[in-house]
């Protein structure tokens, strides 16, 4: 029997399953979809396992028969516990979801069917390029029969780093929340002008830049900021206090994904301030923001290029520069006609970001491995797209 094991760096799919069953909540977008796809694979007759390296230690089975594993270890620092769990599962098919070379090498050495699915960019900053400098050659091994990255720009970036365009596929999750769910906006509701951020709270995600931009606007524009997410919250609460922002900045904690669209729609702007040093493929927050019809203020992160057009579907500013972010906020809220124009441009940007390959179908076709499925995968590589 086919024994499929998917190994991911973070997350906790046992907890995701519990939240959906008991509370009907999905904290992170895509977790419910992935659980559905695992269920479908199991129903098709495969043994299916999903391991999250950073999750607490457990080896459990969901009600549908899918095995869920928590490794309670950082595979970058010590991959041995993860490798022991992989060996215990004894997969015939292994998918490594993330740039984890030790796991990829295990798959090659043990001659299992091997796929690598990423949601990452590597060139910025330079230390990441050095750290993963051997990854392109590793991904070029013909024994790895699936190589994919999240989003078209991330897939092309992998090609730029040296992986053959004939091998790389751009993938995505389905996005059921479309811009049709909300009406376009004519203008902001403020003052006070309400900004909204959703995502990890960290320096590389630009949260500090956003908080400092609010401080810079203290005497110019009445701005309030809501931050949804987890991470270095204490650090940024101290920054808010040090800057004397008081009630201007609120930390909402983890917010169920189902509540995010309405929070975005209620705001006057959704800010996506990622620095170039954050190695994202394409943030799911950006899809949600464009679908909410609330104008987006975004950094010029390389992975956003071609999706967002400054002055048309977003206000784009140089990443890592709080003063420029502050000016972008002022421009959006005060320049006549700009707010309405960007809200109207959201649907086209949302549509530009859509790609045909969805995670579940890609994985199922790779597991199946029929000539027809192999041809489908080849037809959706970067090289095939460049030829059309």
C-alpha positions as CSV (number, residue, x, y, z in Angstrom):
1,X,0.0,0.0,0.0
2,X,1.1,3.6,-0.7
3,X,2.2,5.2,2.5
4,X,2.4,9.0,2.1
5,X,4.1,11.2,4.7
6,X,4.1,15.0,4.5
7,X,6.6,16.8,6.8
8,X,6.2,20.5,7.5
9,X,8.3,22.8,9.6
10,X,5.6,24.5,11.8
11,X,1.9,24.2,12.4
12,X,-0.1,21.6,14.4
13,X,-2.7,19.7,12.4
14,X,-4.0,17.7,15.3
15,X,-5.0,21.0,17.0
16,X,-6.3,22.3,13.7
17,X,-8.6,19.2,13.4
18,X,-9.8,19.6,17.0
19,X,-10.6,23.3,16.5
20,X,-12.6,22.6,13.4
21,X,-14.5,19.7,14.9
22,X,-15.2,21.1,18.3
23,X,-15.4,24.9,17.7
24,X,-15.8,25.3,14.0
25,X,-12.8,27.6,13.9
26,X,-9.9,27.8,11.5
27,X,-7.1,29.9,12.9
28,X,-4.8,29.8,9.9
29,X,-6.1,29.9,6.3
30,X,-5.7,26.7,4.4
31,X,-5.5,24.3,7.4
32,X,-9.1,23.2,6.9
33,X,-8.5,22.7,3.2
34,X,-5.4,20.6,3.8
35,X,-7.3,18.4,6.3
36,X,-10.0,17.9,3.6
37,X,-7.3,16.9,1.1
38,X,-5.7,14.4,3.5
39,X,-9.1,12.9,4.1
40,X,-9.6,12.5,0.3
41,X,-6.2,10.8,-0.1
42,X,-7.0,8.4,2.8
43,X,-10.4,7.7,1.2
44,X,-8.6,6.9,-2.1
45,X,-6.9,4.0,-0.3
46,X,-3.6,5.6,0.8
47,X,-2.1,5.5,4.2
48,X,-1.5,9.2,4.9
49,X,0.5,10.9,7.6
50,X,1.3,14.6,8.3
51,X,4.2,15.6,10.6
52,X,4.7,19.1,12.0
53,X,8.3,19.5,13.3
54,X,7.7,22.2,15.9
55,X,4.4,20.8,17.2
56,X,4.4,19.2,20.7
57,X,5.4,15.5,20.7
58,X,2.6,13.2,19.7
59,X,1.7,10.3,17.4
60,X,-2.0,10.2,16.9
61,X,-4.7,9.2,14.4
62,X,-7.6,11.4,13.4
63,X,-11.1,10.1,13.2
64,X,-10.7,9.7,9.4
65,X,-7.6,7.5,9.8
66,X,-5.0,10.1,8.9
67,X,-1.9,9.9,11.1
68,X,-0.7,13.2,12.7
69,X,2.7,13.5,14.2
70,X,4.3,16.2,16.3
71,X,8.1,16.1,16.5
72,X,8.8,18.8,19.1
73,X,12.1,19.8,17.5
74,X,13.6,22.3,15.2
75,X,14.9,20.4,12.2
76,X,17.3,23.2,11.3
77,X,19.1,22.7,14.6
78,X,18.7,18.9,15.0
79,X,17.0,16.9,12.3
80,X,17.7,13.5,13.9
81,X,14.4,13.3,15.9
82,X,12.5,14.1,12.7
83,X,14.4,11.5,10.7
84,X,13.7,8.9,13.4
85,X,10.0,9.6,13.1
86,X,10.1,9.4,9.4
87,X,11.9,6.0,9.6
88,X,9.2,4.8,12.0
89,X,6.4,5.8,9.6
90,X,8.3,4.1,6.7
91,X,6.8,6.1,3.9
92,X,6.8,5.0,0.3
93,X,6.1,8.6,-0.7
94,X,7.7,11.5,1.2
95,X,6.8,15.2,0.7
96,X,9.1,17.7,2.4
97,X,7.2,21.0,2.8
98,X,10.0,23.5,3.3
99,X,13.7,24.0,2.7
100,X,14.9,21.1,5.0
101,X,17.9,19.6,3.2
102,X,18.6,16.9,5.8
103,X,15.1,15.5,5.2
104,X,15.4,15.7,1.4
105,X,18.7,13.8,1.6
106,X,17.1,11.1,3.7
107,X,14.5,10.7,1.0
108,X,17.1,10.4,-1.7
109,X,19.2,7.9,0.4
110,X,16.2,5.7,1.2
111,X,14.9,5.7,-2.4
112,X,11.3,6.7,-1.6
113,X,9.2,8.7,-4.1
114,X,10.2,12.2,-3.1
115,X,8.6,15.7,-3.5
116,X,9.6,19.1,-2.2
117,X,6.9,21.8,-1.8
118,X,8.0,25.2,-0.7
119,X,6.4,28.5,0.3
120,X,9.6,30.5,0.3
121,X,12.0,32.9,-1.3
122,X,15.8,32.7,-0.8
123,X,17.7,35.6,-2.3
124,X,17.0,38.2,0.4
125,X,18.7,38.7,2.7
126,X,22.1,37.5,1.4
127,X,22.7,35.2,4.4
128,X,19.7,33.1,3.3
129,X,21.2,32.8,-0.2
130,X,24.4,31.5,1.5
131,X,22.5,29.2,3.8
132,X,20.6,27.6,1.0
133,X,23.2,27.9,-1.7
134,X,23.3,24.1,-2.2
135,X,19.5,23.8,-2.3
136,X,19.1,24.4,-6.1
137,X,21.5,21.6,-7.0
138,X,19.8,19.3,-4.5
139,X,16.4,20.1,-6.1
140,X,17.9,19.3,-9.5
141,X,18.3,15.7,-8.6
142,X,16.0,13.7,-11.0
143,X,14.9,11.4,-8.2
144,X,12.9,14.4,-6.8
145,X,9.9,14.1,-8.9
146,X,7.9,17.1,-7.6
147,X,9.4,20.6,-7.0
148,X,6.9,23.4,-6.3
149,X,6.9,26.9,-4.7
150,X,4.0,29.0,-3.5
151,X,3.1,31.6,-6.1
152,X,4.3,32.5,-9.6
153,X,7.0,34.9,-8.4
154,X,8.4,32.4,-5.9
155,X,8.5,29.7,-8.5
156,X,10.4,31.9,-11.0
157,X,12.7,33.0,-8.2
158,X,13.6,29.3,-7.7
159,X,14.4,29.1,-11.4
160,X,16.6,32.2,-11.1
161,X,18.5,30.5,-8.3
162,X,19.4,27.6,-10.6
163,X,16.5,25.1,-10.6
164,X,15.4,24.0,-14.1
165,X,12.2,25.7,-15.2
166,X,11.2,22.3,-16.5
167,X,11.0,21.1,-12.9
168,X,9.4,23.9,-11.0
169,X,5.6,24.3,-10.5
170,X,3.8,27.3,-9.0
171,X,1.1,26.2,-6.6
172,X,-1.6,27.8,-4.4
173,X,-4.6,27.1,-2.2
174,X,-8.1,27.7,-3.5
175,X,-9.4,31.2,-2.6
176,X,-13.1,31.0,-2.1
177,X,-13.4,34.5,-0.6
178,X,-13.6,36.7,-3.7
179,X,-13.9,40.5,-4.2
180,X,-17.5,39.9,-5.1
181,X,-18.3,39.4,-1.4
182,X,-17.9,43.1,-0.6
183,X,-18.9,46.4,-2.3
184,X,-16.1,48.7,-3.5
185,X,-15.4,51.6,-1.2
186,X,-15.7,55.3,-2.1
187,X,-13.5,56.7,0.6
188,X,-12.2,56.1,4.1
189,X,-14.5,56.3,7.1
190,X,-12.1,58.2,9.3
191,X,-10.8,60.1,11.0
192,X,-9.7,58.3,13.0
193,X,-8.3,56.3,10.1
194,X,-8.2,52.6,11.0
195,X,-5.3,50.5,9.8
196,X,-5.3,46.7,10.0
197,X,-2.5,44.2,10.0
198,X,-2.8,40.4,10.2
199,X,0.2,38.0,10.4
200,X,3.2,37.1,12.4
201,X,4.4,39.8,14.7
202,X,8.1,40.2,13.9
203,X,10.7,42.7,12.6
204,X,11.0,41.0,9.2
205,X,7.2,41.2,8.7
206,X,7.5,44.9,9.1
207,X,5.4,45.3,12.3
208,X,8.0,47.6,13.8
209,X,8.0,49.8,10.7
210,X,4.2,50.0,10.9
211,X,4.1,51.0,14.6
212,X,6.8,53.6,14.0
213,X,4.8,55.0,11.0
214,X,1.8,55.5,13.3
215,X,4.0,57.4,15.7
216,X,5.4,59.6,12.9
217,X,1.8,60.5,12.0
218,X,0.8,61.6,15.6
219,X,0.7,65.3,14.8
220,X,-0.4,64.9,11.1
221,X,-3.2,62.4,10.8
222,X,-5.5,60.7,13.3
223,X,-4.6,57.0,12.8
224,X,-5.3,53.8,14.8
225,X,-3.8,50.4,14.2
226,X,-5.2,46.9,15.0
227,X,-2.7,44.0,14.9
228,X,-4.0,40.4,14.7
229,X,-1.5,37.6,15.1
230,X,1.1,36.1,17.4
231,X,4.9,36.3,17.7
232,X,7.0,39.0,19.4
233,X,4.0,40.7,20.9
234,X,5.6,41.7,24.2
235,X,8.5,43.4,22.3
236,X,6.1,45.5,20.3
237,X,3.8,46.3,23.2
238,X,6.9,47.8,24.8
239,X,7.6,49.7,21.6
240,X,4.1,51.1,21.6
241,X,4.5,52.1,25.2
242,X,7.9,53.7,24.6
243,X,6.5,55.7,21.6
244,X,3.6,56.9,23.7
245,X,1.0,55.6,21.4
246,X,-1.4,54.6,24.2
247,X,-4.7,53.4,22.7
248,X,-3.6,54.1,19.2
249,X,-2.3,50.5,18.7
250,X,-4.3,47.4,19.8
251,X,-3.0,43.9,19.8
252,X,-5.9,41.4,19.1
253,X,-4.0,38.2,19.5
254,X,-4.9,35.1,17.4
255,X,-8.1,35.8,15.4
256,X,-9.9,32.9,13.7
257,X,-9.5,33.2,10.0
258,X,-13.2,33.4,9.4
259,X,-13.3,36.7,11.2
260,X,-10.5,38.3,9.2
261,X,-12.5,39.4,6.1
262,X,-14.9,41.5,8.1
263,X,-12.1,43.0,10.2
264,X,-10.3,44.0,7.0
265,X,-13.5,45.4,5.4
266,X,-14.2,47.5,8.5
267,X,-10.7,49.0,8.4
268,X,-9.7,52.0,6.2
269,X,-6.5,50.3,5.0
270,X,-4.9,46.9,5.2
271,X,-1.1,47.1,5.6
272,X,1.2,44.4,4.3
273,X,4.7,45.8,5.4
274,X,6.9,42.8,4.8
275,X,10.6,43.6,4.6
276,X,12.7,42.0,1.8
277,X,14.4,39.9,4.5
278,X,11.2,38.0,5.1
279,X,11.3,34.8,3.0
280,X,7.7,34.6,1.9
281,X,6.4,33.2,-1.3
282,X,3.1,35.0,-1.4
283,X,1.2,35.9,1.8
284,X,-2.3,34.7,2.0
285,X,-3.1,37.9,3.9
286,X,-2.7,39.7,0.6
287,X,-5.5,37.6,-1.1
288,X,-7.8,38.3,1.8
289,X,-7.0,42.1,1.8
290,X,-7.7,42.5,-1.9
291,X,-11.0,40.5,-1.5
292,X,-12.1,42.8,1.3
293,X,-12.2,45.8,-1.1
294,X,-10.3,47.8,1.6
295,X,-7.3,49.5,-0.1
296,X,-3.9,47.9,0.5
297,X,-0.7,49.6,1.5
298,X,2.1,47.2,0.8
299,X,5.9,47.2,0.7
300,X,7.8,46.6,-2.5
301,X,8.7,43.0,-1.5
302,X,10.0,41.2,-4.6
303,X,7.3,38.5,-4.3
304,X,4.5,41.2,-4.7
305,X,6.0,42.4,-8.0
306,X,3.5,42.2,-10.9
307,X,0.6,41.5,-8.6
308,X,0.3,45.0,-7.1
309,X,0.5,48.2,-9.1
310,X,1.2,51.4,-7.2
311,X,-1.6,53.9,-7.5
312,X,-3.9,51.3,-9.1
313,X,-4.4,48.3,-6.9
314,X,-2.3,49.4,-3.9
315,X,-0.1,52.1,-2.5
316,X,3.4,50.6,-2.6
317,X,6.3,52.0,-0.6
318,X,10.0,51.0,-0.1
319,X,10.2,48.2,2.5
320,X,11.8,48.9,5.8
321,X,11.3,52.7,5.7
322,X,8.7,53.9,8.3
323,X,8.7,57.5,7.0
324,X,7.8,56.3,3.5
325,X,5.1,54.1,5.0
326,X,3.8,57.1,6.9
327,X,3.7,59.1,3.7
328,X,1.8,56.2,1.9
329,X,-0.8,56.3,4.7
330,X,-1.3,60.1,4.3
331,X,-1.4,59.8,0.5
332,X,-4.1,57.1,0.6
333,X,-6.3,58.9,3.2
334,X,-6.0,62.4,1.8
335,X,-5.3,62.4,-2.0
336,X,-8.7,63.0,-3.8
337,X,-9.9,60.0,-5.8
338,X,-7.0,57.6,-4.9
339,X,-8.9,55.7,-2.2
340,X,-11.8,54.9,-4.6
341,X,-9.4,54.0,-7.4
342,X,-7.5,51.5,-5.4
343,X,-10.6,49.9,-4.0
344,X,-11.9,49.5,-7.5
345,X,-8.5,48.0,-8.6
346,X,-8.5,45.3,-6.0
347,X,-10.4,42.6,-8.0
348,X,-8.1,42.8,-11.0
349,X,-5.1,42.4,-8.7
350,X,-6.7,39.5,-6.9
351,X,-7.4,37.9,-10.3
352,X,-3.7,38.4,-11.4
353,X,-2.6,36.4,-8.4
354,X,-4.7,33.3,-9.2
355,X,-2.8,30.3,-10.6
356,X,-4.4,27.0,-11.7
357,X,-2.4,24.5,-9.7
358,X,-4.0,23.9,-6.2
359,X,-2.1,22.0,-3.5
360,X,-4.5,19.1,-3.2
361,X,-4.7,18.2,-6.9
362,X,-1.0,18.6,-7.4
363,X,-0.2,16.2,-4.5
364,X,-2.9,13.7,-5.5
365,X,-1.6,13.6,-9.1
366,X,1.9,13.2,-8.0
367,X,1.0,10.3,-5.7
368,X,-1.0,8.6,-8.5
369,X,1.9,8.9,-10.9
370,X,0.0,7.7,-14.0
371,X,1.2,8.9,-17.4
372,X,-1.7,11.3,-17.6
373,X,-1.0,12.7,-14.2
374,X,2.7,13.1,-14.9
375,X,1.8,14.9,-18.1
376,X,-0.5,17.2,-16.2
377,X,2.3,18.1,-13.8
378,X,4.7,18.8,-16.7
379,X,2.1,21.0,-18.4
380,X,2.1,23.3,-15.3
381,X,5.8,23.9,-14.9
382,X,7.3,27.3,-15.2
383,X,8.8,26.3,-18.5
384,X,5.5,25.2,-19.9
385,X,3.9,28.5,-18.8
386,X,6.7,30.4,-20.5
387,X,6.0,28.6,-23.8
388,X,2.3,29.4,-23.8
